Amino acid sequence: MAKKIFPKEDVCVGCHLCEVYCVYAHSKYKKPNVKAHELVKLYIKHKDEKPTPRILIEEKSGTWTTFALSCRHCDDAPCTKACITGAMKRLEDGRIVCDEEKCVGCWSCIMACPHGAVRRGENKKAASKCDLCLELGEPACVKNCPNEALEIKEV
C-alpha cells in the first residue's frame, strides 16, 4: 500500500501555508520550532535560493473554491515512463521521486503528468514534485495545515 495526500476542498481557505511549509521543508535554512511568520521572512530573505513548492494551491477564479494540488504518486506514473534518464522513479514504498542529480531538465515528466503536479524547479535544471517529505517522515504540508485541509492516507 502506498501513501497519498488528499485535499479536503470544503475546508481549504487558500492560505498557501502548505506551500510555505513545503518550501521550508526542502530548504537549507531549517531551524527547530519555527513559526509561520518566521517562515515567510526566510522565504523572502532567501528568495534567490528558495526551492519550488512541491504542492500548489489551485484557486478557481471568482469563487472561494481552493484546493491543494500535489503529486498523486500514480500507479501507472506517466512521468516515470517519459523520463529519458531514469531520474523520475518509483521507490519500493510506492513514492515517485526525482533524482535531481540525474535529471537533465528535458521536462518530459512535466508534459506527461496528467495532474500538473510536476514543475520546473526554480534556480535549477531539475524537475520538482512532492516526495511526501521523505526525510521528515510526514509531509510538512499535512502536518502544518491550520485547517487540516490535507490528509495523508494509505491506499
Secondary structure, DSSP 8 states (H G I E B T S, - for coil): --EEEEE-TTT-----HHHHHHHHHTSS---TT--HHHHHHHHHHTTTT----SSEEEE-TTSS-EEEE-----SS-HHHHH-SSS-EEE-TTS-EEE-TTT-----HHHHH-TTS--EE-TTSSSEE-----TTTSS-HHHHH-TT--EEEEE-
